[in-house]
Amino acid sequence: MGRRKGELTLLMEVASKWPWKVSAALVPISFIVLHLTAAAFDHTAAPANLADLGPVVIHQGIHWFAAFLQYILPVIFLAAAVVSFVSGWPVDMW
């Protein structure tokens, strides 16, 4: 039985099959969107009681997830663009 690949590895494989211009365009787009998302969910009000804790936890989870992925996804898309660009070169060029 084969080992299951992670989601980021699968994203890298799929993105490397796209034209390199698509992956290259997704580098700044993914950074900007995730950076704005992380900034929007950065400040949350302190919960007044235990019932108010749920939305705070959700906001902090979204903030952490976006803050982490704002650096990971652009690197994956950049690597996929390079792989797609290099694989599109003619073989006799080497």
C-alpha positions in Angstrom: 0.0 0.0 0.0 1.4 3.3 -1.0 2.0 6.2 1.3 -0.5 9.0 1.1 0.8 12.3 0.0 0.1 15.5 1.9 -2.2 18.3 0.6 0.7 20.7 0.0 2.6 18.1 -2.1 -0.6 17.4 -4.1 -1.0 21.2 -4.6 2.6 21.4 -5.8 2.1 18.5 -8.3 -1.2 20.0 -9.7 0.2 23.6 -9.9 3.3 22.3 -11.8 1.0 21.0 -14.5 -0.5 24.4 -15.1 1.1 26.9 -17.4 4.0 28.6 -15.6 2.4 32.0 -16.0 -0.6 30.9 -14.0 1.5 29.6 -11.1 3.7 32.7 -11.3 0.6 35.0 -11.1 -0.7 33.1 -8.1 2.4 33.9 -6.1 1.6 37.6 -5.3 -2.2 37.0 -5.4 -2.0 34.3 -2.7 0.3 36.3 -0.6 -1.8 39.5 -0.7 -5.1 37.7 -0.2 -3.8 35.7 2.8 -2.0 38.7 4.2 -5.2 40.8 4.1 -7.1 37.9 5.7 -4.6 37.5 8.5 -4.7 41.3 9.1 -8.5 41.3 9.1 -8.7 38.6 11.8 -5.7 39.9 13.8 -7.5 41.8 16.5 -10.3 40.2 18.4 -12.1 41.5 21.5 -11.4 39.6 24.7 -14.3 37.4 25.7 -16.5 38.7 28.5 -17.6 35.2 29.5 -17.3 31.6 28.5 -20.1 31.9 25.9 -18.1 34.5 24.0 -15.1 32.3 23.7 -16.2 30.4 20.5 -16.0 33.3 18.1 -12.6 34.4 19.6 -11.2 30.9 19.0 -12.5 30.8 15.4 -11.1 34.3 14.6 -7.7 33.3 16.1 -7.7 30.0 14.1 -8.4 31.9 10.9 -5.7 34.4 11.7 -3.1 31.7 12.5 -4.0 29.7 9.4 -3.8 32.7 7.0 -0.6 34.0 8.7 1.1 30.6 8.2 -0.1 30.0 4.7 0.7 33.5 3.5 4.4 32.4 3.3 3.9 28.7 2.4 1.6 29.0 -0.6 3.6 31.6 -2.5 6.7 29.4 -2.2 4.8 26.4 -3.5 3.4 28.3 -6.4 6.8 29.8 -7.2 8.4 26.3 -7.2 5.6 25.0 -9.3 6.1 27.8 -11.8 9.8 27.0 -12.1 9.1 23.3 -12.5 6.5 24.1 -15.2 8.8 26.5 -17.0 11.7 24.1 -17.0 9.6 21.1 -18.1 8.4 23.2 -21.1 11.8 23.7 -22.5 12.9 21.7 -25.5 14.9 18.6 -24.6 17.6 19.2 -27.3 18.4 22.5 -25.6 20.4 20.7 -23.0 
